[in-house]
Amino acid sequence: MAKGQPQQGEPAWTALRTRTESNTKMKLTRCGKLTLGILIIVTAAVLIGLIAYFITCGRITLYYHISFKAKNIDYDSLFEKPYSSQYINLNIKVTSLINETFHGSKLGRHFIKSHVVQVSRTKGKVLIHTVLKFKSCYKNNAAKFRDRIEALLHEKLKGKTGSLSIDSSSFRFSDMPMPTAEDLLNICCGQRTITPSGNKIVGGTNAEEGEWPWQASLQQNSVHRCGATLISNSWLVTAAHCFVNAKNPKEWKASFGLLLNDPQAQRSIDNIIVHENFRYPAHNNDIAVVHLSSPMLYTSDIRRVCLPDASYEFPPNSNAVVTGWGTLKSDGDSPNILQKGLVKIIDNKICNSEQVYGGVIEPEMLCAGFLEGRVDACQGDSGGPLVSEDQKGIWFLAGIISWGDECALPNKPGVYIRVTHFRNWIKSKTGV
């Protein structure tokens, strides 16, 4: 049978209809494909536009400073210490109040965080200074966005504020530039933005970016010589023996970050203060402070450690962490990545026993490591930190790497300068 002709007994109009419907379906199919293609292109364009919009929006970060007086809280000098229970409890109350203010509002999706950055005194009560961080899409209308935040806060502070009785007339609100705001948001000592799994230097492991944000490298003529610890935005503490025959500040720089060869930041040094009673090669008074030529801006990866009070105790057998870029064994190679090692604080009586150091450990010194060896500081780690964490998760500087008999030998743990013994000396030289 010829193609397209009606079968026997089939009316001609039926075959014609079949061919017509077939042609129509073919046309509709082609049209549908074209329409579908257009819809896909348009949808993709819209999605790309939305993604680009939100990516751009996410990059617009705005910071504000607020302050207000709490009428029901008497000022205490302990508010000046960001690791004190007084400061921590007040920060919890204020941040909870601000979180409640924004999370229940239309601005909740823009609000990132708040933090109490200073508590000052006003007529015997506390004046609380707080930094707020937002991400917003209102780049071209920042003033309107700012006004909405200020109005919402002002209204909240006039109403129910839980355990805080706030003088609403004392409320102040202002914009804040990003570098200053981030510096203040990260100003608290002894805190880290990351908490890596496992702590595990000789017998140590690679650190992670931002894990030990107070660690610094002291470099003489661009060569790493010693470690150091950031105790304020302008001061480092380190070992005095790092500067034997090398006390000219112009020869030295401090670098910060995970890698020696690719530091996050560097500063020149304009002053080196070695303890006046240090006499090399003796190990007594092996402490020095170093002043940076310009202050550091704190970030999530560069922060200061907490200095303990003179009465603070680091109990024997408690955990501590030693960090540095020193050699991985005696006379070995130095790493580019900061190393960390978990150690135990050793009682001075044990460290002074005949089989260990035979009575040469002074009260100003502290031993840390293991009697069987394994983990220890080594050459190039001198001056770096030995830190210990308290029950609140705050890290304190327990010791400064000073000396030892080689590295990681049995019965020869690392010997550190006991920071609490020199706490008043540090304050007298730095004000910290």
Secondary structure, 3 states (H helix, E strand, C coil): CCCCCCCCCCCHHHHHHHHHHHHHHHHHHHHHHHHHHHHHHHHHHHHHHHHHHHHHHHCCEEEEEEEEEEEEEECCHHHHCCCCHHHHHHHHHHHHHHHHHHHCCCCCCCEEEEEEEEEEEECCEEEEEEEEEEECCCHHHHHHHHHHHHHHHHHHHHCCCCCCCEEEEEEEEEECCHHHHHHHHCCCCCCCCCCCCCCCCECCEECCCCCCCCEEEEEECCEEEEEEEECCCCEEEECHHHHCCCCCHHHEEEEECCECCCCCEEEEEEEEEECCCCCCCCCCCCCEEEEECCCCCCCCCCCCCECCCCCCCCCCCCEEEEEECCCCCCCCCCCCECEEEEEEEECHHHHCCCCCCCCCCCCCEEEEECCCCCCECCCCCCCCEEEEECCCCCEEEEEEEEECCCCCECCECEEEEEHHHHHHHHHHHHCC
